[in-house]
Structure formats: C-alpha cells, structure tokens
Amino acid sequence: MAIQTPNGFTLDDSGRRVVVDPVTRIEGHLRIEVNLDDDNVIRNAVSTGTMWRGLEVILKGRDPRDAWAFTQRICGVCTGTHALTSVRAVEDALNIDIPENANIIRNLMQLALQVHDHIVHFYHLHALDWVDVVSGLSADPKATSELAQSISRWPKSSPGYFKDLQSRLKKFVESGQLGLFRNAYWGHPAYKLPPEANLMATAHYLEALDFQKEIKKIHTIFGGKNPHPNWLVGGVPCPINVSDTGAVGAINIERLSHVKKIIDQCRQFSEQVYLPDLLAIASFYKDWTYGGGISGQNVMSYGDIPDHANDYTADNLLLPRGAILNGNLAEIHEVDQRNPEEIQEFVPHSWYSYADESIGLHPWDGVTEPNFELGPNAKGTKTHLEALDESAKYSWIKSPRWKGNAMEVGPLARYIIGYAQGNPEFKEPVDKVLTDLDLPVTALFSTLGRTAARGLECVWAADKMDYFYNKLIANIRNGDVATANTQNWDPKTWPSDVKGVGFTEAPRGALGHWIHIKDTRIENYQAVVPTTWNAGPRDNEGNIGAYEASLMDTPMAIPDQPLEILRTIHSFDPCLACSTHVMSPDGDELADIKVR
C-alpha cells in the first residue's frame, strides 16, 4: 500500500518503517511509527496513544465538589494540576470566589510543580538523549571540575567530587549492572558531548534525583501529602495559624520557614545547575534545529498564575495567554474556552465514537464512548501490531483543534507568545540564550528550542515562588489568614443546570476541564490535556498533530537505534496517562523496535 505523507512524499511498502513501542521515559504508553526514505530521513510519522482510562465516564453522576479527587488521579506526575483545574471549573460554574491567600497558596503549589516537573524532565527523562553516561568513564575529573566551575558557581564541583562519582559509575559498568542507566544507545554517533561534559551532567542527574524529593514537600505542607495533595472547592484546605505550632494541618511559622528554604533551594538549583547545564549541552548541539513542526506555525497558551484572586483575564495572568497562527508573531489571537467554535475535539482517527464523526465537539458537548477497531490496512494482530492503519482509527487520543487548527502547547508555546508580546520576563532571557549560543530566533522553533524554553521557565517559576511567598507573608502580617470560602457550598442553592470551565498551564501545556452540572450532579465532564493537543492523530482534514509534524524531515543516523525520534518526542515531555483517558487488555507487549 502506498502512503501519501503530509509533506508530499509517497512511500510504498518497500520503504523502511521504524516502530518504537512503547516510548519509554514518559508517563503512560505511546507508540511512534515513522517511514524513512532512502537517505534515512523521516517522511511520515504516526503517533498512537495505546491506553484508555475513561475518567469522564467514572465522573458522571458524582458530586462536583469531589471531582478534583478523581481527576487528580489522571496523572501521578502532574500532581495537583488536574485538581486545581477541576476546582476552578466547579467554582466557575457555581460562581464561588476564593480568598487571596488561597490564590497565593494555589500558585505556590502550581509553581512548585512546574519547577519539580521541569527538573525531573530535563535530567531524568530527556538528558540521556543528549548525554552519553558511559563516555563519562573516560573523563578527566580535574578537567570536569574546571568545566563545571567555568559555567557556574555551584559548590559541588571539585576534582575529588567528580572522581568519586566516576568511581561509582565504573563499579556499575564493571558489574554489568548499569541500573537506572540501562537500555540506552551509549556510543551512538549522534552523541556529541566530550567525556567531561558527560560526567558533569551525570553528576547533576544524580543530584537532581535527590533534590526533587525536597521540592515535593511544598505540596505536603499545603496539601497534606504528595502525590495527590488535598484541594478544596472555594479555596485550600490548610488553615493558617502562625502562633500554634501544634495545630493539626495548620500552616505555622515553622512550616512557612520550611517553604522559604525550599524556594531558595529551587532558585539556586535552577540558576546554578539546570540552566548552565542546558546552555553547555546546547552549545554542542547548535545544529540540532529539527523538531519544530507546528511550533513554527501554531502555538497556544491559556495563561495561568493569577496575580490576584478570582481574575482569570489575560492581564492578571503572569504566564502569557493567546494563540499564534501561521508563524505570525505580529498577531496574537484571544482564546475563549467557552466558545464552541474555538475548541473542538475530533475522532475520525481515534478509538471513540461520535454520532457524526464529520464534525468536532466542544468539550461541554463532548462524548467519551470507546470504539476500538483496527482499520483494514493494519498489519498483525491486536496483541502484536506490526503496522497501524493511519487512514482509519489508530489512537486512544482525540484530535483537539483551535478554530480548526492543530496547535502546539507547552513551555515553548508559552515562551513564543511571551516573546511575541514583548514581555521582558520572557523576551530578554530568550534573547540572551540565543546570543550566548549565537543562534537566530528561528532556532527557537525546534527540539532544541523546546528544551531550552522548559529550562528558562523553571528559573522563572522558582523566582515567582519567591514573589508569592512574600505576598503570603505580607497578608498574614496584615492579619489576613483566610484560606477558604464555603459560600454556595449548599447544593440547595445551586442552579438546576449550569456549566463551568477551569484552566491552567500544566508543565506540559494548556489544560482545560469542562463540567456540566445538572440537578446538583455531574452530567458531563471532559478534560482536554496538553498531550491531547500535542500527541493527537490526524483530523478529518488530514491535518497532523504536533508530535507527528515535529518528526518530519529528521535524519536518522542508525534507524534501529532511534535516538533522534526520542530526542524530539521527549522534548514535549509526553504524558499519555493524561491524554488517553489503563492499558488495553490486549496490550501486554513490553517493547517493540523494528526497522523495515
């Protein structure tokens, strides 16, 4: 069967095909298929979510005030961001305002998630696409120390420190047990870092692994636990009582001091480890400007981090809001999640059913009815798929569109919009990175740019944590200790039929929850998550999503070691658990990498 690819090439069955299933170092289960031309350049790509959860179905008929506890289980990585989006949706529907302190604490929890997620993503999910750990065994510890001290004042940078680390790595290798560094393509020609840079980055990988558990403590202080901290429609569940150190669950001076300590550590690690590492690594990959795809054309952000409570307009959101189409940075479009003509989800290539699959549905009218079937051109069996039929249904992810356009969401989208707005908090850091690396603005629209934007946002988020902490302390000193508002909590006061929408900017991008409440119970609930936007399949017009578009025209050095595919896909930080809405009972295969 001949395949007409989105970029105009035609591939037949003799064309080589690479299947990566599952893509690892992500949350959930993702399958990527690509077709290569004779020069090993990717000319066609297919992104498939291979699991289904059905939380929208589970929520129907439940008390909307409990929805956050269910939606938070959408993901164990994006801890709390689904809960935040859910309580905002319910508050929007029922016209519930929250106290200023509740807004501040929510922002602190959301920003802590941004910092935590970005650090974990860069070091533990993405860095090994650029860093050859085994190469670090041949590094000179003294030269590694000099490199580290030349880019940062981070104290853990002595020759002895790197020598000890190198000895630990050698024991791993000599024992034949690489542990957490197993199953990578060490020695792949696409790796470009010198041994000293590899050793330095590996050291920081391990430091980040230890530090990330400290960041989570902000969630345990304000939300009682992590993962899945507690939330509350109308505010936050933690009272403030600075004078009583024994009050159960209360925020006292000791806990506030601990929060401040963690914030200071986040700023230090982001500024002295993460960003310097990112720039040092990027300097060896300046030619890696593949992976732009839709980011060079269409990007979108809902905006987030409201400076003041109960105001979700663009001017009050510290993360930028808007959409850019066709790469026109001179025009930023308004985004309205309520408008049924703006946001719609399509399912012609998704394993769901609509009454009329020729049209898209706004989330308030959304339907989540599973319909798993393989197209006539699929090869293999349900338990061992060799090839999917991209002309039919091929993913558990829907295809969301904004005004009919496939959009990229995430840190890069936020920074492109902030850059286009001329906002100095976003434009100046981007310009500095481009200047330091001697790269044009067009380099921003790439896998490298996507990775850099996440690092810049980590520094920004850590700084904003300090800003909101100071606001909280000032409120408390002024006698304001309110953290919750339970007005309108009595279902007897609710309208009989009402709708609401809540939105955030999750670490991976624009997140929206739409709720329809009827007779005090959830009539319909739909979540459109960042990875749905990015990983969705083709729509009825044949337009491809961000993952599929980003892989086009990427050359591969060794097709059966698909490092280049992983680099670009990992740069999005996929969260398939969020987007697919538990794995198919037939999907018991652990790994499948093939070249045809």
VEXDREN-2710 file (C-alpha; in Angstrom, 1 decimal):
% VEXDREN-2710
k/r/px/py/pz
1/MET/0.0/0.0/0.0
2/ALA/1.4/3.4/-1.0
3/ILE/1.4/6.1/1.7
4/GLN/1.0/9.7/0.8
5/THR/2.8/11.6/3.5
6/PRO/1.9/15.0/4.9
7/ASN/4.9/16.7/3.4
8/GLY/4.2/15.5/-0.1
9/PHE/6.3/12.3/-0.4
10/THR/4.9/9.0/-1.4
11/LEU/6.2/5.8/0.3
12/ASP/5.4/2.3/-0.7
13/ASP/5.7/-1.0/1.2
14/SER/9.4/-1.2/0.3
15/GLY/10.0/2.0/2.3
16/ARG/11.6/1.3/5.7
17/ARG/9.5/1.7/8.8
18/VAL/10.6/2.2/12.4
19/VAL/8.3/1.3/15.2
20/VAL/9.1/2.4/18.8
21/ASP/6.5/0.8/21.1
22/PRO/6.5/1.8/23.9
23/VAL/8.4/5.1/24.0
24/THR/10.0/5.0/27.5
25/ARG/11.0/7.7/29.9
26/ILE/7.5/9.2/29.7
27/GLU/4.2/8.9/31.7
28/GLY/2.0/6.3/30.0
29/HIS/2.1/4.3/26.8
30/LEU/3.0/5.9/23.5
31/ARG/3.7/4.2/20.1
32/ILE/5.6/6.1/17.3
33/GLU/5.8/4.8/13.8
34/VAL/7.9/6.6/11.1
35/ASN/8.7/5.9/7.5
36/LEU/12.1/6.6/6.1
37/ASP/13.3/7.5/2.6
38/ASP/16.4/6.0/1.1
39/ASP/18.5/8.6/2.9
40/ASN/17.1/7.6/6.3
41/VAL/15.1/10.8/6.6
42/ILE/11.7/10.7/8.3
43/ARG/9.0/11.4/5.7
44/ASN/5.9/10.2/7.6
45/ALA/5.0/9.8/11.3
46/VAL/2.2/8.3/13.2
47/SER/1.6/8.9/16.9
48/THR/-0.6/6.5/18.9
49/GLY/-1.8/6.5/22.5
50/THR/-2.3/2.9/23.4
51/MET/-4.2/3.1/26.7
52/TRP/-7.6/4.2/27.8
53/ARG/-8.8/5.2/31.2
54/GLY/-12.4/6.6/31.0
55/LEU/-12.4/9.0/33.9
56/GLU/-15.0/11.1/32.1
57/VAL/-17.3/8.1/32.3
58/ILE/-16.4/7.5/36.0
59/LEU/-17.3/11.1/37.0
60/LYS/-20.8/11.1/35.6
61/GLY/-23.4/11.3/38.3
62/ARG/-21.0/12.3/41.1
63/ASP/-20.9/15.4/43.4
64/PRO/-18.9/18.1/41.5
65/ARG/-17.2/19.1/44.7
66/ASP/-15.5/15.7/44.7
67/ALA/-14.4/15.8/41.1
68/TRP/-10.9/17.1/41.9
69/ALA/-10.1/13.9/43.9
70/PHE/-10.9/11.8/40.8
71/THR/-9.3/14.0/38.1
72/GLN/-6.1/14.3/40.1
73/ARG/-5.6/10.5/39.5
74/ILE/-5.5/11.2/35.8
75/CYS/-1.7/11.5/36.4
76/GLY/0.8/10.7/39.1
77/VAL/3.3/13.2/37.6
78/CYS/1.3/16.4/37.2
79/THR/0.5/16.2/40.9
80/GLY/-2.3/18.6/41.7
81/THR/-2.6/20.5/38.4
82/HIS/-5.7/18.5/37.4
83/ALA/-7.2/19.0/40.9
84/LEU/-6.6/22.8/40.5
85/THR/-8.2/22.8/37.1
86/SER/-11.2/20.9/38.4
87/VAL/-11.9/23.1/41.4
88/ARG/-11.6/26.1/39.1
89/ALA/-14.2/24.6/36.8
90/VAL/-16.6/24.0/39.7
91/GLU/-16.0/27.4/41.1
92/ASP/-16.7/28.9/37.7
93/ALA/-20.0/27.0/37.3
94/LEU/-21.2/27.8/40.8
95/ASN/-19.8/31.4/41.0
96/ILE/-17.6/30.7/44.0
97/ASP/-14.9/33.2/44.9
98/ILE/-11.7/32.2/46.8
99/PRO/-9.7/34.2/49.3
100/GLU/-6.5/35.9/48.3
101/ASN/-4.4/33.6/50.4
102/ALA/-6.0/30.6/48.7
103/ASN/-4.9/32.0/45.3
104/ILE/-1.4/32.6/46.6
105/ILE/-1.1/29.0/48.0
106/ARG/-2.5/27.5/44.9
107/ASN/0.1/29.4/42.9
108/LEU/2.9/28.3/45.1
109/MET/1.7/24.7/44.7
110/GLN/1.4/25.1/40.9
111/LEU/4.8/26.8/40.6
112/ALA/6.4/24.1/42.7
113/LEU/5.0/21.6/40.3
114/GLN/6.5/23.5/37.4
115/VAL/9.9/23.5/39.0
116/HIS/9.8/19.9/40.0
117/ASP/8.5/18.7/36.7
118/HIS/10.9/20.6/34.6
119/ILE/13.9/19.5/36.6
120/VAL/12.8/15.8/36.6
121/HIS/12.0/16.1/32.9
122/PHE/15.4/17.5/31.9
123/TYR/17.6/15.3/33.9
124/HIS/15.7/12.0/34.2
125/LEU/13.5/11.9/31.1
126/HIS/15.3/13.9/28.5
127/ALA/19.0/14.5/29.3
128/LEU/20.1/10.9/28.4
129/ASP/19.0/11.7/24.8
130/TRP/22.0/14.2/24.7
131/VAL/24.3/12.8/27.4
132/ASP/26.4/9.6/27.0
133/VAL/26.8/8.4/30.5
134/VAL/29.3/5.7/29.6
135/SER/31.5/8.2/27.9
136/GLY/31.9/9.9/31.2
137/LEU/34.0/7.0/32.4
138/SER/36.9/8.3/30.3
139/ALA/36.7/11.9/31.6
140/ASP/39.4/13.7/33.4
141/PRO/37.9/14.6/36.8
142/LYS/40.2/17.7/37.0
143/ALA/39.1/18.9/33.6
144/THR/35.5/18.2/34.5
145/SER/35.9/20.3/37.6
146/GLU/37.3/23.2/35.5
147/LEU/34.4/22.9/33.1
148/ALA/31.8/23.0/35.9
149/GLN/33.4/26.0/37.6
150/SER/33.7/27.8/34.3
151/ILE/29.9/27.8/33.8
152/SER/28.6/28.1/37.4
153/ARG/29.4/28.8/41.0
154/TRP/27.6/25.6/42.1
155/PRO/29.7/24.4/45.1
156/LYS/29.7/20.6/44.2
157/SER/32.4/20.9/41.5
158/SER/35.8/19.8/43.0
159/PRO/38.0/17.3/41.2
160/GLY/37.6/14.9/44.1
161/TYR/33.8/15.1/43.8
162/PHE/33.8/14.1/40.1
163/LYS/36.5/11.4/40.7
164/ASP/34.3/9.8/43.4
165/LEU/31.3/9.8/41.1
166/GLN/33.3/8.3/38.3
167/SER/34.5/5.5/40.5
168/ARG/30.8/4.8/41.4
169/LEU/29.9/4.7/37.7
170/LYS/32.8/2.3/36.9
171/LYS/31.6/-0.1/39.6
172/PHE/28.2/-0.1/37.9
173/VAL/29.7/-0.9/34.5
174/GLU/32.2/-3.5/35.7
175/SER/29.4/-5.3/37.5
176/GLY/27.4/-5.4/34.3
177/GLN/24.6/-3.7/36.0
178/LEU/24.0/-0.2/34.8
179/GLY/20.9/0.1/36.9
180/LEU/19.0/3.3/36.0
181/PHE/21.3/3.9/33.0
182/ARG/20.4/0.6/31.3
183/ASN/18.9/0.2/27.8
184/ALA/20.3/3.4/26.2
185/TYR/22.2/3.8/22.9
186/TRP/25.6/4.5/24.5
187/GLY/28.2/5.3/21.9
188/HIS/25.6/6.4/19.3
189/PRO/27.2/8.8/16.7
190/ALA/24.5/11.4/17.5
191/TYR/26.1/12.0/20.9
192/LYS/28.4/15.0/20.7
193/LEU/29.4/15.9/24.3
194/PRO/33.0/15.4/25.3
195/PRO/33.6/13.0/28.2
196/GLU/34.0/15.8/30.8
197/ALA/30.6/17.3/29.9
198/ASN/29.0/13.8/30.1
199/LEU/30.5/13.2/33.6
200/MET/29.3/16.7/34.8
201/ALA/25.8/16.1/33.5
202/THR/25.6/12.6/35.0
203/ALA/26.6/14.1/38.4
204/HIS/23.8/16.6/38.2
205/TYR/21.4/13.9/37.1
206/LEU/22.1/12.1/40.4
207/GLU/21.9/15.4/42.4
208/ALA/18.5/16.3/40.8
209/LEU/17.3/12.8/41.6
210/ASP/18.0/13.6/45.3
211/PHE/16.8/17.2/45.2
212/GLN/13.4/16.6/43.6
213/LYS/12.0/14.9/46.7
214/GLU/12.6/18.2/48.6
215/ILE/10.5/20.3/46.2
216/LYS/7.5/18.0/46.7
217/LYS/7.4/18.9/50.4
218/ILE/5.7/22.2/49.4
219/HIS/2.8/20.1/48.4
220/THR/2.8/18.1/51.6
221/ILE/2.9/21.3/53.7
222/PHE/0.0/23.0/51.9
223/GLY/-1.9/19.9/50.7
224/GLY/-1.1/17.2/53.3
225/LYS/0.6/14.7/51.0
226/ASN/2.3/14.1/47.7
227/PRO/1.4/12.7/45.2
228/HIS/-2.2/13.8/45.1
229/PRO/-2.4/16.6/47.7
230/ASN/-5.7/17.7/49.1
231/TRP/-7.7/20.5/47.4
232/LEU/-10.9/22.3/48.2
233/VAL/-13.6/24.0/46.1
234/GLY/-13.7/27.5/47.4
235/GLY/-10.0/27.7/48.5
236/VAL/-7.4/25.5/50.0
237/PRO/-7.8/23.0/52.9
238/CYS/-5.0/24.3/55.1
239/PRO/-5.8/26.9/57.8
240/ILE/-3.2/29.5/58.8
241/ASN/-2.3/29.6/62.5
242/VAL/1.2/31.0/62.9
243/SER/1.2/31.1/66.7
244/ASP/0.1/27.5/67.3
245/THR/2.8/25.0/66.3
246/GLY/0.7/22.1/67.4
247/ALA/-2.4/22.8/65.4
248/VAL/-3.1/19.8/63.1
249/GLY/-2.8/20.6/59.5
250/ALA/-2.3/24.3/60.1
251/ILE/0.3/26.5/58.4
252/ASN/2.5/27.9/61.2
253/ILE/5.7/29.9/61.2
254/GLU/7.9/26.7/61.2
255/ARG/6.2/25.4/58.1
256/LEU/6.4/28.8/56.4
257/SER/10.1/28.9/57.1
258/HIS/10.5/25.5/55.6
259/VAL/8.7/26.6/52.4
260/LYS/11.0/29.6/52.1
261/LYS/14.0/27.3/52.5
262/ILE/12.8/25.0/49.7
263/ILE/12.1/28.0/47.4
264/ASP/15.6/29.3/47.9
265/GLN/17.0/25.9/47.0
266/CYS/14.8/25.8/43.9
267/ARG/16.1/29.1/42.8
268/GLN/19.7/28.1/43.4
269/PHE/19.5/24.7/41.6
270/SER/17.6/26.2/38.7
271/GLU/20.1/29.1/38.2
272/GLN/23.3/27.4/39.1
273/VAL/22.8/23.8/37.8
274/TYR/19.9/23.4/35.4
275/LEU/20.3/26.5/33.2
276/PRO/24.1/26.3/33.0
277/ASP/23.9/22.6/32.1
278/LEU/21.3/23.3/29.5
279/LEU/23.4/26.0/27.8
280/ALA/26.6/23.9/28.0
281/ILE/24.9/20.9/26.4
282/ALA/23.1/23.1/23.8
283/SER/26.4/24.6/22.7
284/PHE/27.4/21.2/21.3
285/TYR/24.1/20.7/19.5
286/LYS/23.5/24.0/17.8
287/ASP/22.8/22.3/14.5
288/TRP/20.0/20.3/16.1
289/THR/17.2/22.6/14.8
290/TYR/14.9/19.7/13.8
291/GLY/11.6/19.1/15.5
292/GLY/9.9/22.4/15.1
293/GLY/6.8/21.1/13.3
294/ILE/3.8/23.0/14.4
295/SER/5.7/25.2/16.9
296/GLY/6.9/27.3/14.0
297/GLN/3.4/27.9/12.9
298/ASN/0.6/27.4/15.5
299/VAL/1.0/27.7/19.3
300/MET/-1.4/28.3/22.1
301/SER/-1.4/29.0/25.8
302/TYR/-4.4/29.6/28.1
303/GLY/-2.3/31.5/30.6
304/ASP/-2.0/30.9/34.3
305/ILE/-0.7/32.1/37.7
306/PRO/-3.3/34.8/38.5
307/ASP/-1.6/37.6/40.4
308/HIS/-4.9/38.4/42.2
309/ALA/-7.7/36.0/43.2
310/ASN/-10.8/35.4/41.0
311/ASP/-9.5/37.3/38.0
312/TYR/-8.6/35.0/35.1
313/THR/-8.3/37.7/32.4
314/ALA/-5.1/37.8/30.4
315/ASP/-3.8/41.0/32.1
316/ASN/-3.9/39.3/35.5
317/LEU/-2.2/36.1/34.4
318/LEU/1.6/36.0/34.8
319/LEU/2.0/33.2/32.2
320/PRO/1.1/34.6/28.8
321/ARG/-2.3/33.8/27.2
322/GLY/-3.2/33.7/23.5
323/ALA/-2.7/31.9/20.2
324/ILE/-0.4/32.4/17.2
325/LEU/-1.3/31.1/13.8
326/ASN/0.9/30.5/10.7
327/GLY/4.0/31.7/12.5
328/ASN/2.8/35.3/12.5
329/LEU/4.4/36.7/15.7
330/ALA/2.9/40.1/15.0
331/GLU/-0.7/38.9/15.8
332/ILE/-1.7/37.2/19.0
333/HIS/-5.3/35.9/19.0
334/GLU/-7.6/35.8/22.0
335/VAL/-8.6/32.4/23.3
336/ASP/-12.0/31.7/24.6
337/GLN/-12.5/28.2/26.1
338/ARG/-16.3/28.8/26.2
339/ASN/-16.7/29.4/22.5
340/PRO/-18.0/26.2/20.8
341/GLU/-16.5/27.4/17.6
342/GLU/-13.0/27.7/19.0
343/ILE/-12.1/24.5/20.8
344/GLN/-13.4/21.2/19.4
345/GLU/-12.3/17.6/19.5
346/PHE/-12.4/15.3/16.5
347/VAL/-12.4/11.5/16.5
348/PRO/-12.1/10.2/12.9
349/HIS/-8.8/8.6/13.7
350/SER/-9.4/8.0/17.4
351/TRP/-10.9/4.9/19.0
352/TYR/-14.0/6.7/20.1
353/SER/-17.5/7.1/18.5
354/TYR/-19.5/10.2/17.7
355/ALA/-23.0/10.2/16.3
356/ASP/-21.5/12.3/13.4
357/GLU/-17.7/11.9/13.1
358/SER/-17.5/14.5/10.4
359/ILE/-17.8/17.3/13.0
360/GLY/-15.9/18.2/16.1
361/LEU/-17.5/18.6/19.5
362/HIS/-16.9/21.4/22.0
363/PRO/-15.9/19.8/25.4
364/TRP/-19.2/20.9/27.1
365/ASP/-20.9/18.6/24.4
366/GLY/-18.1/16.1/24.4
367/VAL/-18.6/12.3/24.2
368/THR/-16.2/9.7/25.5
369/GLU/-17.5/6.4/24.1
370/PRO/-14.8/3.9/23.3
371/ASN/-14.8/2.2/19.9
372/PHE/-11.7/0.1/19.4
373/GLU/-11.3/-1.3/15.9
374/LEU/-8.4/-1.9/13.6
375/GLY/-8.5/-0.5/10.0
376/PRO/-8.4/-2.8/7.1
377/ASN/-4.8/-1.9/6.3
378/ALA/-3.5/-2.7/9.7
379/LYS/-0.9/-5.5/9.9
380/GLY/-0.5/-8.0/12.7
381/THR/-2.9/-8.8/15.5
382/LYS/-4.4/-6.9/18.4
383/THR/-1.7/-8.3/20.6
384/HIS/1.2/-7.8/18.2
385/LEU/0.6/-4.8/15.8
386/GLU/3.2/-4.5/13.2
387/ALA/1.6/-1.5/11.5
388/LEU/-1.4/0.6/12.1
389/ASP/-3.8/1.9/9.5
390/GLU/-3.4/5.6/9.6
391/SER/-6.3/6.0/7.2
392/ALA/-8.6/4.6/9.9
393/LYS/-8.7/4.9/13.7
394/TYR/-5.3/4.4/15.3
395/SER/-5.1/6.1/18.7
396/TRP/-6.9/6.4/22.1
397/ILE/-6.2/10.2/21.9
398/LYS/-8.7/12.6/20.4
399/SER/-7.7/15.4/18.0
400/PRO/-8.4/18.8/19.6
401/ARG/-8.3/21.8/17.3
402/TRP/-8.5/25.5/17.9
403/LYS/-10.5/27.2/15.2
404/GLY/-9.8/24.2/13.1
405/ASN/-6.0/24.4/13.6
406/ALA/-3.7/21.8/15.2
407/MET/-1.8/23.6/17.9
408/GLU/1.3/23.0/20.0
409/VAL/1.1/23.7/23.7
410/GLY/3.7/23.7/26.4
411/PRO/6.7/25.8/27.7
412/LEU/7.8/26.6/24.1
413/ALA/4.3/27.8/23.2
414/ARG/4.2/30.0/26.3
415/TYR/7.7/31.5/25.6
416/ILE/6.9/32.1/21.9
417/ILE/3.7/34.0/22.9
418/GLY/5.5/35.9/25.7
419/TYR/8.3/36.7/23.2
420/ALA/5.8/37.9/20.6
421/GLN/4.1/40.1/23.3
422/GLY/7.5/41.7/24.0
423/ASN/7.1/40.8/27.7
424/PRO/10.6/41.3/29.1
425/GLU/10.3/38.4/31.5
426/PHE/10.2/36.1/28.5
427/LYS/11.8/38.0/25.7
428/GLU/15.0/39.0/27.5
429/PRO/16.0/35.5/28.7
430/VAL/15.3/34.1/25.2
431/ASP/17.4/36.8/23.5
432/LYS/20.2/36.1/26.0
433/VAL/20.2/32.4/25.3
434/LEU/20.2/33.0/21.5
435/THR/23.0/35.5/21.8
436/ASP/25.1/33.2/24.1
437/LEU/24.7/30.3/21.6
438/ASP/25.0/32.6/18.6
439/LEU/21.7/31.3/17.1
440/PRO/18.9/33.1/15.2
441/VAL/15.4/33.5/16.5
442/THR/14.3/30.7/14.1
443/ALA/16.3/28.2/16.2
444/LEU/13.6/28.7/18.9
445/PHE/11.2/26.7/16.8
446/SER/12.9/23.3/17.2
447/THR/13.6/20.4/19.6
448/LEU/16.5/22.4/21.0
449/GLY/14.3/25.5/21.5
450/ARG/11.6/23.4/23.2
451/THR/14.1/22.0/25.6
452/ALA/15.6/25.5/26.3
453/ALA/12.2/27.0/26.9
454/ARG/11.5/24.5/29.7
455/GLY/14.7/25.4/31.4
456/LEU/14.1/29.1/31.2
457/GLU/10.6/28.6/32.6
458/CYS/12.0/26.6/35.5
459/VAL/14.1/29.6/36.5
460/TRP/11.0/31.9/36.0
461/ALA/8.8/29.7/38.1
462/ALA/11.3/29.5/41.0
463/ASP/11.5/33.3/41.0
464/LYS/7.7/33.6/41.1
465/MET/7.5/31.2/44.0
466/ASP/9.6/33.7/46.0
467/TYR/7.3/36.5/44.8
468/PHE/4.1/34.8/46.0
469/TYR/5.7/33.6/49.3
470/ASN/6.4/37.3/50.1
471/LYS/2.8/38.2/49.3
472/LEU/1.6/35.5/51.6
473/ILE/3.8/36.7/54.5
474/ALA/2.6/40.3/53.9
475/ASN/-1.0/39.2/54.1
476/ILE/-0.5/37.3/57.3
477/ARG/1.3/40.2/58.9
478/ASN/-1.7/42.4/58.0
479/GLY/-4.0/40.0/59.8
480/ASP/-5.4/38.2/56.7
481/VAL/-5.4/34.5/57.4
482/ALA/-8.5/33.4/55.4
483/THR/-7.9/30.4/53.1
484/ALA/-11.4/29.1/52.2
485/ASN/-14.8/30.3/51.3
486/THR/-17.7/27.8/51.7
487/GLN/-20.4/30.1/50.4
488/ASN/-22.5/28.4/47.7
489/TRP/-21.5/25.1/49.1
490/ASP/-25.1/24.0/49.8
491/PRO/-26.4/22.2/46.7
492/LYS/-29.9/23.5/47.5
493/THR/-28.6/27.0/46.4
494/TRP/-27.3/25.8/43.1
495/PRO/-28.9/26.4/39.7
496/SER/-30.6/23.3/38.3
497/ASP/-28.5/23.3/35.2
498/VAL/-25.1/25.1/34.9
499/LYS/-21.8/24.8/33.1
500/GLY/-18.3/25.8/34.0
501/VAL/-14.7/25.7/32.7
502/GLY/-11.4/25.7/34.6
503/PHE/-8.0/26.1/33.0
504/THR/-4.3/26.0/34.0
505/GLU/-1.0/25.9/32.3
506/ALA/0.3/22.5/33.3
507/PRO/4.1/21.9/32.9
508/ARG/3.3/20.3/29.6
509/GLY/0.9/23.0/28.4
510/ALA/-2.7/24.2/28.2
511/LEU/-5.0/22.2/30.3
512/GLY/-8.8/22.6/30.4
513/HIS/-11.6/20.9/32.3
514/TRP/-15.2/21.5/31.2
515/ILE/-18.1/20.5/33.6
516/HIS/-21.9/20.3/33.2
517/ILE/-23.8/20.2/36.4
518/LYS/-27.4/19.1/36.3
519/ASP/-29.6/18.7/39.4
520/THR/-26.5/19.0/41.6
521/ARG/-24.7/16.1/39.9
522/ILE/-22.1/15.9/37.2
523/GLU/-24.0/15.4/33.9
524/ASN/-20.8/15.6/31.7
525/TYR/-17.1/16.1/32.3
526/GLN/-14.4/16.5/29.7
527/ALA/-10.7/17.1/30.2
528/VAL/-8.6/18.3/27.2
529/VAL/-5.0/17.9/28.4
530/PRO/-1.7/19.2/26.9
531/THR/-0.6/15.8/25.5
532/THR/-4.0/15.5/23.7
533/TRP/-3.2/18.7/21.9
534/ASN/0.4/17.6/21.1
535/ALA/0.0/13.8/20.5
536/GLY/-3.4/13.7/18.8
537/PRO/-3.8/11.9/15.5
538/ARG/-4.9/13.3/12.2
539/ASP/-8.2/15.1/12.0
540/ASN/-10.9/14.8/9.3
541/GLU/-9.0/17.2/7.0
542/GLY/-5.9/15.0/7.3
543/ASN/-4.0/17.6/9.4
544/ILE/-1.4/16.1/11.7
545/GLY/-0.7/16.9/15.3
546/ALA/2.4/18.4/16.9
547/TYR/4.2/15.1/17.6
548/GLU/3.7/13.8/14.0
549/ALA/4.7/17.1/12.5
550/SER/7.8/17.5/14.7
551/LEU/9.3/14.3/13.4
552/MET/9.1/15.2/9.7
553/ASP/12.3/15.6/7.8
554/THR/14.5/14.5/10.7
555/PRO/17.6/12.4/9.5
556/MET/18.4/9.3/11.5
557/ALA/22.0/8.0/11.8
558/ILE/21.1/4.5/12.8
559/PRO/17.4/3.7/12.2
560/ASP/17.3/0.7/14.6
561/GLN/18.7/2.9/17.4
562/PRO/16.1/5.7/17.1
563/LEU/17.8/8.3/19.3
564/GLU/16.6/11.2/17.1
565/ILE/12.9/10.1/17.5
566/LEU/13.3/10.0/21.3
567/ARG/15.0/13.5/21.4
568/THR/12.1/15.2/19.7
569/ILE/9.3/13.3/21.4
570/HIS/10.9/13.6/24.8
571/SER/11.2/17.3/24.3
572/PHE/7.4/17.5/24.7
573/ASP/7.5/15.6/28.0
574/PRO/4.7/13.3/26.9
575/CYS/2.0/12.4/29.5
576/LEU/-0.1/9.7/27.8
577/ALA/-1.8/8.8/31.1
578/CYS/-3.4/12.3/31.0
579/SER/-4.3/12.3/27.3
580/THR/-5.7/8.8/26.6
581/HIS/-8.2/8.8/29.3
582/VAL/-5.4/1.7/31.7
583/MET/-3.9/-0.1/29.0
584/SER/-5.9/-2.3/26.6
585/PRO/-6.2/-5.8/28.0
586/ASP/-4.6/-6.9/24.7
587/GLY/-1.6/-4.6/25.1
588/ASP/0.7/-6.8/27.0
589/GLU/3.8/-6.3/24.9
590/LEU/6.7/-4.6/26.7
591/ALA/8.8/-3.3/23.8
592/ASP/8.9/-3.4/20.0
593/ILE/11.5/-1.6/18.0
594/LYS/11.6/-2.6/14.3
595/VAL/13.1/-1.4/11.1
596/ARG/11.6/-2.3/7.7
END
